[in-house]
Amino acid sequence: MGDVGTGKSMLINSLLALLPSQVQPITIPNPHVSYLKLIRFIAGILGIIDKNGNILELIEQMKEALIAARHQGRDYLLIIDEAQVLSNENLEQIRLLSNIEIPEGKLLQIFLVGQYELSRKIDGHAQPGADCGPAPEPPGYRGGWQPHPHCQQVLPG
C-alpha cells in the first residue's frame, strides 16, 4: 500500500517479470466494476465461458479449472491493482475466493495493491478484537508469540 505515485504499479510489473513460469498471473488493473464482471474476467482467463450468469456455477467451474491447473503443475496469482476502489461487498467476495482450496493448499493466491484507504477497508472487515497481535495465551502457557487465530492465514507461520 502506498500513496499515489509511489510505484505500486511498477512493483506489480517487477513482480510479474520475476514470477516462476508455473505461476500464471491474472491482473486486474481497475477493479471498479461489478463482482459478476470481476468473476467473469477471472473465469475467462481460466478458459471458462459464462453461459447463464449463475455465479455459484461459475465459481464451481473456476474451482475445477484451478484444480486441473494444479494437477498440471500450474498455479494462479490474482493481482488487483487500485484495490482501494473495490466496494466493501466486492472486497468481501474477493476474500471468499481465497476459500477455494484443496487439502494441499489454496488454489488461488490473491495480491491486493492499493492506496492506504485499502488498509482501512481491510481493517474494517477484521473480526472484532482481532488486530493480528498476540493471541490470548492459555493459563500456564509460556510459549513464544503466536498470531491471533483470525490472522493465521495472513501471517507466515
Secondary structure, 3 states (H helix, E strand, C coil): CCCCCCCHHHHHHHHHHHCCCCEEEEEECCCCCCHHHHHHHHHHHCCCCCCCCCHHHHHHHHHHHHHHHHHCCCEEEEEECCHHHCCHHHHHHHHHHCCCEECCEECEEEEECCCHHHHHHHHHHCCCCCCCCECCCCCCCCCCCCECHHHCCCCCC
